[in-house]
Amino acid sequence: MSDQYDQIKKQLLKERQELLQDVSNSYETCRELGQDGVPDIGDMSSAAYSRDVLFNVSETQRQRIHDIDVALEQIAKGEYGICMSCGEEISPRRMEVRPFSRYCIECKTDIEKFGE
């Protein structure tokens, strides 16, 4: 494995660990919100909203962890930086900005418009 891929792998593993810690912290915050004694309907609504926001953030984080896992698999297979849809190389600039990208910008745009 080249030094470049080794560095990318380290970066992805670090980001994955940070995301796992964030998810864990969000989960603990949700549990604390659920245990509060809620005196009135306004507080109940606020607590429910906070739990919903934290749940959605966690879902986004879980998706990013999945994307990182796929990128790590692609590195192991020697296919990192190759679009999983069209098979073309993903632009180095895109990979630099979003090192867990699975699709080139054209395919990603199509997926967002039409679904996978």
N, CA and C atoms as an extended XYZ file, in Angstrom:
348
Properties=species:S:1:pos:R:3:atomname:S:1:resname:S:1:resid:I:1 pbc="F F F"
N         0.861       -1.180        0.000 N   MET     1
C         0.000        0.000        0.000 CA  MET     1
C         0.901        1.235        0.000 C   MET     1
N         0.577        2.189       -0.830 N   SER     2
C         1.407        3.384       -0.910 CA  SER     2
C         1.251        4.237        0.346 C   SER     2
N         2.235        5.117        0.543 N   ASP     3
C         2.185        6.022        1.691 CA  ASP     3
C         0.933        6.888        1.648 C   ASP     3
N         0.525        7.273        0.428 N   GLN     4
C        -0.678        8.107        0.279 CA  GLN     4
C        -1.906        7.368        0.822 C   GLN     4
N        -2.083        6.113        0.441 N   TYR     5
C        -3.229        5.347        0.924 CA  TYR     5
C        -3.121        5.064        2.412 C   TYR     5
N        -1.907        4.868        2.890 N   ASP     6
C        -1.697        4.648        4.315 CA  ASP     6
C        -2.154        5.880        5.102 C   ASP     6
N        -1.813        7.055        4.604 N   GLN     7
C        -2.212        8.306        5.256 CA  GLN     7
C        -3.732        8.479        5.210 C   GLN     7
N        -4.351        8.175        4.069 N   ILE     8
C        -5.803        8.274        3.928 CA  ILE     8
C        -6.477        7.302        4.897 C   ILE     8
N        -5.945        6.084        4.987 N   LYS     9
C        -6.518        5.082        5.891 CA  LYS     9
C        -6.462        5.573        7.334 C   LYS     9
N        -5.327        6.149        7.740 N   LYS    10
C        -5.212        6.692        9.095 CA  LYS    10
C        -6.232        7.799        9.338 C   LYS    10
N        -6.383        8.679        8.347 N   GLN    11
C        -7.347        9.775        8.459 CA  GLN    11
C        -8.777        9.234        8.593 C   GLN    11
N        -9.116        8.248        7.779 N   LEU    12
C       -10.460        7.659        7.836 CA  LEU    12
C       -10.704        6.961        9.171 C   LEU    12
N        -9.715        6.228        9.654 N   LEU    13
C        -9.867        5.540       10.939 CA  LEU    13
C       -10.035        6.543       12.084 C   LEU    13
N        -9.301        7.645       12.025 N   LYS    14
C        -9.429        8.684       13.052 CA  LYS    14
C       -10.822        9.302       13.017 C   LYS    14
N       -11.300        9.641       11.816 N   GLU    15
C       -12.635       10.224       11.696 CA  GLU    15
C       -13.706        9.238       12.155 C   GLU    15
N       -13.515        7.958       11.835 N   ARG    16
C       -14.471        6.929       12.258 CA  ARG    16
C       -14.552        6.863       13.778 C   ARG    16
N       -13.395        6.884       14.436 N   GLN    17
C       -13.360        6.838       15.901 CA  GLN    17
C       -14.048        8.066       16.499 C   GLN    17
N       -13.797        9.241       15.919 N   GLU    18
C       -14.439       10.468       16.412 CA  GLU    18
C       -15.955       10.399       16.243 C   GLU    18
N       -16.407        9.873       15.112 N   LEU    19
C       -17.850        9.736       14.882 CA  LEU    19
C       -18.478        8.767       15.878 C   LEU    19
N       -17.796        7.647       16.133 N   LEU    20
C       -18.314        6.686       17.105 CA  LEU    20
C       -18.440        7.327       18.484 C   LEU    20
N       -17.461        8.153       18.844 N   GLN    21
C       -17.517        8.850       20.133 CA  GLN    21
C       -18.682        9.840       20.155 C   GLN    21
N       -18.889       10.559       19.046 N   ASP    22
C       -20.008       11.504       18.962 CA  ASP    22
C       -21.351       10.790       19.084 C   ASP    22
N       -21.474        9.638       18.406 N   VAL    23
C       -22.715        8.867       18.481 CA  VAL    23
C       -22.952        8.418       19.915 C   VAL    23
N       -21.905        7.968       20.568 N   SER    24
C       -22.013        7.538       21.954 CA  SER    24
C       -22.443        8.698       22.852 C   SER    24
N       -21.835        9.853       22.646 N   ASN    25
C       -22.214       11.033       23.433 CA  ASN    25
C       -23.655       11.444       23.173 C   ASN    25
N       -24.094       11.392       21.907 N   SER    26
C       -25.476       11.732       21.561 CA  SER    26
C       -26.453       10.771       22.215 C   SER    26
N       -26.089        9.479       22.218 N   TYR    27
C       -26.936        8.467       22.840 CA  TYR    27
C       -27.098        8.760       24.329 C   TYR    27
N       -26.008        9.094       24.993 N   GLU    28
C       -26.075        9.407       26.430 CA  GLU    28
C       -26.938       10.638       26.673 C   GLU    28
N       -26.819       11.645       25.822 N   THR    29
C       -27.637       12.850       25.964 CA  THR    29
C       -29.113       12.513       25.783 C   THR    29
N       -29.431       11.660       24.806 N   CYS    30
C       -30.825       11.229       24.592 CA  CYS    30
C       -31.370       10.514       25.824 C   CYS    30
N       -30.550        9.633       26.400 N   ARG    31
C       -30.984        8.911       27.597 CA  ARG    31
C       -31.264        9.890       28.732 C   ARG    31
N       -30.407       10.884       28.897 N   GLU    32
C       -30.601       11.868       29.959 CA  GLU    32
C       -31.879       12.665       29.726 C   GLU    32
N       -32.145       13.039       28.464 N   LEU    33
C       -33.373       13.783       28.168 CA  LEU    33
C       -34.602       12.932       28.469 C   LEU    33
N       -34.516       11.649       28.209 N   GLY    34
C       -35.643       10.763       28.451 CA  GLY    34
C       -35.902       10.517       29.926 C   GLY    34
N       -34.928       10.763       30.787 N   GLN    35
C       -35.085       10.494       32.207 CA  GLN    35
C       -35.523       11.724       32.999 C   GLN    35
N       -35.540       12.871       32.361 N   ASP    36
C       -35.929       14.092       33.073 CA  ASP    36
C       -37.386       14.012       33.511 C   ASP    36
N       -37.665       14.541       34.692 N   GLY    37
C       -39.055       14.717       35.098 CA  GLY    37
C       -39.575       15.935       34.354 C   GLY    37
N       -40.586       15.770       33.534 N   VAL    38
C       -41.061       16.868       32.680 CA  VAL    38
C       -42.320       17.472       33.305 C   VAL    38
N       -42.237       18.725       33.795 N   PRO    39
C       -43.345       19.306       34.519 CA  PRO    39
C       -44.500       19.820       33.661 C   PRO    39
N       -44.237       20.262       32.414 N   ASP    40
C       -45.359       20.780       31.618 CA  ASP    40
C       -45.200       20.429       30.146 C   ASP    40
N       -46.250       20.699       29.371 N   ILE    41
C       -46.293       20.303       27.964 CA  ILE    41
C       -45.210       21.004       27.146 C   ILE    41
N       -44.877       22.250       27.473 N   GLY    42
C       -43.826       22.968       26.758 CA  GLY    42
C       -42.483       22.291       26.920 C   GLY    42
N       -42.186       21.867       28.141 N   ASP    43
C       -40.933       21.160       28.385 CA  ASP    43
C       -40.934       19.795       27.693 C   ASP    43
N       -42.097       19.127       27.677 N   MET    44
C       -42.186       17.825       27.007 CA  MET    44
C       -41.899       17.989       25.523 C   MET    44
N       -42.483       19.028       24.932 N   SER    45
C       -42.280       19.269       23.514 CA  SER    45
C       -40.808       19.565       23.230 C   SER    45
N       -40.198       20.371       24.057 N   SER    46
C       -38.787       20.714       23.892 CA  SER    46
C       -37.909       19.475       24.036 C   SER    46
N       -38.189       18.649       25.020 N   ALA    47
C       -37.407       17.428       25.239 CA  ALA    47
C       -37.568       16.473       24.055 C   ALA    47
N       -38.801       16.327       23.544 N   ALA    48
C       -39.045       15.442       22.398 CA  ALA    48
C       -38.310       15.957       21.168 C   ALA    48
N       -38.347       17.271       20.959 N   TYR    49
C       -37.644       17.864       19.824 CA  TYR    49
C       -36.147       17.606       19.934 C   TYR    49
N       -35.584       17.804       21.120 N   SER    50
C       -34.151       17.578       21.332 CA  SER    50
C       -33.780       16.130       21.049 C   SER    50
N       -34.597       15.184       21.501 N   ARG    51
C       -34.324       13.767       21.233 CA  ARG    51
C       -34.371       13.490       19.734 C   ARG    51
N       -35.365       14.079       19.037 N   ASP    52
C       -35.476       13.875       17.592 CA  ASP    52
C       -34.251       14.422       16.861 C   ASP    52
N       -33.813       15.606       17.241 N   VAL    53
C       -32.634       16.209       16.613 CA  VAL    53
C       -31.421       15.323       16.842 C   VAL    53
N       -31.217       14.872       18.072 N   LEU    54
C       -30.069       14.018       18.375 CA  LEU    54
C       -30.142       12.692       17.623 C   LEU    54
N       -31.342       12.133       17.500 N   PHE    55
C       -31.494       10.878       16.767 CA  PHE    55
C       -31.109       11.070       15.303 C   PHE    55
N       -31.589       12.168       14.689 N   ASN    56
C       -31.273       12.422       13.284 CA  ASN    56
C       -29.787       12.666       13.071 C   ASN    56
N       -29.156       13.384       13.969 N   VAL    57
C       -27.714       13.591       13.864 CA  VAL    57
C       -27.013       12.243       13.929 C   VAL    57
N       -27.446       11.404       14.844 N   SER    58
C       -26.829       10.089       14.970 CA  SER    58
C       -27.021        9.263       13.702 C   SER    58
N       -28.177        9.366       13.069 N   GLU    59
C       -28.426        8.629       11.824 CA  GLU    59
C       -27.465        9.106       10.731 C   GLU    59
N       -27.261       10.403       10.647 N   THR    60
C       -26.309       10.954        9.686 CA  THR    60
C       -24.908       10.453        9.986 C   THR    60
N       -24.564       10.433       11.262 N   GLN    61
C       -23.242        9.951       11.654 CA  GLN    61
C       -23.086        8.465       11.346 C   GLN    61
N       -24.141        7.688       11.562 N   ARG    62
C       -24.080        6.257       11.238 CA  ARG    62
C       -23.848        6.054        9.741 C   ARG    62
N       -24.496        6.876        8.911 N   GLN    63
C       -24.298        6.774        7.469 CA  GLN    63
C       -22.858        7.112        7.100 C   GLN    63
N       -22.298        8.125        7.747 N   ARG    64
C       -20.915        8.505        7.454 CA  ARG    64
C       -19.960        7.379        7.878 C   ARG    64
N       -20.233        6.739        9.021 N   ILE    65
C       -19.402        5.606        9.459 CA  ILE    65
C       -19.458        4.497        8.412 C   ILE    65
N       -20.648        4.230        7.888 N   HIS    66
C       -20.794        3.224        6.836 CA  HIS    66
C       -19.970        3.618        5.607 C   HIS    66
N       -20.049        4.893        5.212 N   ASP    67
C       -19.281        5.365        4.057 CA  ASP    67
C       -17.778        5.197        4.291 C   ASP    67
N       -17.340        5.482        5.506 N   ILE    68
C       -15.918        5.310        5.839 CA  ILE    68
C       -15.535        3.834        5.766 C   ILE    68
N       -16.401        2.950        6.287 N   ASP    69
C       -16.120        1.515        6.219 CA  ASP    69
C       -15.985        1.044        4.774 C   ASP    69
N       -16.863        1.546        3.900 N   VAL    70
C       -16.782        1.178        2.480 CA  VAL    70
C       -15.471        1.687        1.889 C   VAL    70
N       -15.077        2.931        2.233 N   ALA    71
C       -13.811        3.482        1.728 CA  ALA    71
C       -12.633        2.631        2.195 C   ALA    71
N       -12.661        2.192        3.449 N   LEU    72
C       -11.581        1.337        3.963 CA  LEU    72
C       -11.534       -0.003        3.216 C   LEU    72
N       -12.706       -0.549        2.881 N   GLU    73
C       -12.759       -1.783        2.093 CA  GLU    73
C       -12.186       -1.550        0.703 C   GLU    73
N       -12.509       -0.387        0.114 N   GLN    74
C       -12.009       -0.058       -1.219 CA  GLN    74
C       -10.481        0.063       -1.206 C   GLN    74
N        -9.932        0.660       -0.142 N   ILE    75
C        -8.468        0.746       -0.022 CA  ILE    75
C        -7.878       -0.655        0.033 C   ILE    75
N        -8.470       -1.526        0.848 N   ALA    76
C        -7.961       -2.896        0.997 CA  ALA    76
C        -7.999       -3.661       -0.331 C   ALA    76
N        -9.019       -3.394       -1.155 N   LYS    77
C        -9.149       -4.074       -2.447 CA  LYS    77
C        -8.328       -3.414       -3.549 C   LYS    77
N        -7.770       -2.241       -3.253 N   GLY    78
C        -7.028       -1.508       -4.274 CA  GLY    78
C        -7.935       -0.771       -5.242 C   GLY    78
N        -9.162       -0.498       -4.816 N   GLU    79
C       -10.140        0.158       -5.684 CA  GLU    79
C       -10.534        1.540       -5.169 C   GLU    79
N        -9.758        2.071       -4.239 N   TYR    80
C       -10.064        3.379       -3.659 CA  TYR    80
C        -9.968        4.462       -4.726 C   TYR    80
N       -10.946        5.358       -4.726 N   GLY    81
C       -10.951        6.469       -5.681 CA  GLY    81
C       -11.598        6.127       -7.008 C   GLY    81
N       -12.188        4.934       -7.098 N   ILE    82
C       -12.881        4.501       -8.312 CA  ILE    82
C       -14.388        4.561       -8.039 C   ILE    82
N       -15.130        5.197       -8.932 N   CYS    83
C       -16.585        5.330       -8.770 CA  CYS    83
C       -17.232        3.949       -8.765 C   CYS    83
N       -18.072        3.698       -7.780 N   MET    84
C       -18.734        2.405       -7.649 CA  MET    84
C       -19.896        2.258       -8.627 C   MET    84
N       -20.222        3.326       -9.349 N   SER    85
C       -21.297        3.258      -10.329 CA  SER    85
C       -20.754        3.097      -11.744 C   SER    85
N       -19.908        4.033      -12.172 N   CYS    86
C       -19.439        4.015      -13.563 CA  CYS    86
C       -18.050        3.404      -13.731 C   CYS    86
N       -17.312        3.230      -12.625 N   GLY    87
C       -15.981        2.636      -12.708 CA  GLY    87
C       -14.878        3.595      -13.098 C   GLY    87
N       -15.210        4.864      -13.274 N   GLU    88
C       -14.199        5.873      -13.613 CA  GLU    88
C       -13.527        6.383      -12.343 C   GLU    88
N       -12.359        6.998      -12.509 N   GLU    89
C       -11.656        7.572      -11.370 CA  GLU    89
C       -12.425        8.783      -10.843 C   GLU    89
N       -12.560        8.851       -9.526 N   ILE    90
C       -13.182       10.010       -8.882 CA  ILE    90
C       -12.109       11.090       -8.822 C   ILE    90
N       -12.487       12.327       -9.100 N   SER    91
C       -11.484       13.394       -9.157 CA  SER    91
C       -10.723       13.474       -7.831 C   SER    91
N        -9.408       13.647       -7.928 N   PRO    92
C        -8.590       13.745       -6.714 CA  PRO    92
C        -9.077       14.868       -5.783 C   PRO    92
N        -9.548       15.965       -6.345 N   ARG    93
C       -10.041       17.077       -5.514 CA  ARG    93
C       -11.247       16.625       -4.681 C   ARG    93
N       -12.159       15.879       -5.292 N   ARG    94
C       -13.331       15.367       -4.555 CA  ARG    94
C       -12.882       14.422       -3.444 C   ARG    94
N       -11.917       13.564       -3.737 N   MET    95
C       -11.428       12.618       -2.736 CA  MET    95
C       -10.696       13.337       -1.612 C   MET    95
N       -10.062       14.446       -1.954 N   GLU    96
C        -9.369       15.231       -0.935 CA  GLU    96
C       -10.376       15.866        0.024 C   GLU    96
N       -11.452       16.415       -0.542 N   VAL    97
C       -12.468       17.090        0.269 CA  VAL    97
C       -13.320       16.075        1.026 C   VAL    97
N       -13.651       14.965        0.377 N   ARG    98
C       -14.525       13.950        0.958 CA  ARG    98
C       -13.899       12.576        0.715 C   ARG    98
N       -12.932       12.195        1.565 N   PRO    99
C       -12.139       10.993        1.291 CA  PRO    99
C       -12.923        9.682        1.347 C   PRO    99
N       -14.179        9.729        1.718 N   PHE   100
C       -14.990        8.514        1.749 CA  PHE   100
C       -16.016        8.501        0.618 C   PHE   100
N       -15.789        9.322       -0.411 N   SER   101
C       -16.702        9.358       -1.567 CA  SER   101
C       -16.696        8.012       -2.276 C   SER   101
N       -17.887        7.561       -2.627 N   ARG   102
C       -18.010        6.297       -3.359 CA  ARG   102
C       -18.314        6.517       -4.827 C   ARG   102
N       -18.757        7.738       -5.156 N   TYR   103
C       -19.189        8.024       -6.517 CA  TYR   103
C       -18.543        9.294       -7.038 C   TYR   103
N       -18.306        9.330       -8.347 N   CYS   104
C       -17.856       10.566       -8.974 CA  CYS   104
C       -19.006       11.577       -8.884 C   CYS   104
N       -18.715       12.819       -9.119 N   ILE   105
C       -19.724       13.870       -8.934 CA  ILE   105
C       -20.910       13.682       -9.879 C   ILE   105
N       -20.657       13.217      -11.096 N   GLU   106
C       -21.748       13.018      -12.054 CA  GLU   106
C       -22.700       11.915      -11.588 C   GLU   106
N       -22.135       10.789      -11.157 N   CYS   107
C       -22.982        9.683      -10.684 CA  CYS   107
C       -23.696       10.063       -9.393 C   CYS   107
N       -23.011       10.776       -8.499 N   LYS   108
C       -23.635       11.198       -7.241 CA  LYS   108
C       -24.819       12.115       -7.532 C   LYS   108
N       -24.661       13.009       -8.490 N   THR   109
C       -25.755       13.913       -8.870 CA  THR   109
C       -26.944       13.112       -9.382 C   THR   109
N       -26.676       12.115      -10.241 N   ASP   110
C       -27.750       11.259      -10.749 CA  ASP   110
C       -28.431       10.482       -9.636 C   ASP   110
N       -27.648        9.972       -8.692 N   ILE   111
C       -28.210        9.213       -7.564 CA  ILE   111
C       -29.103       10.100       -6.726 C   ILE   111
N       -28.667       11.335       -6.492 N   GLU   112
C       -29.488       12.259       -5.701 CA  GLU   112
C       -30.782       12.598       -6.418 C   GLU   112
N       -30.745       12.670       -7.748 N   LYS   113
C       -31.958       12.980       -8.535 CA  LYS   113
C       -32.888       11.783       -8.641 C   LYS   113
N       -32.300       10.614       -8.939 N   PHE   114
C       -33.116        9.461       -9.310 CA  PHE   114
C       -33.062        8.304       -8.328 C   PHE   114
N       -32.195        8.359       -7.346 N   GLY   115
C       -32.046        7.257       -6.392 CA  GLY   115
C       -31.079        6.213       -6.920 C   GLY   115
N       -30.672        5.313       -6.010 N   GLU   116
C       -29.694        4.283       -6.402 CA  GLU   116
C       -30.355        3.169       -7.173 C   GLU   116
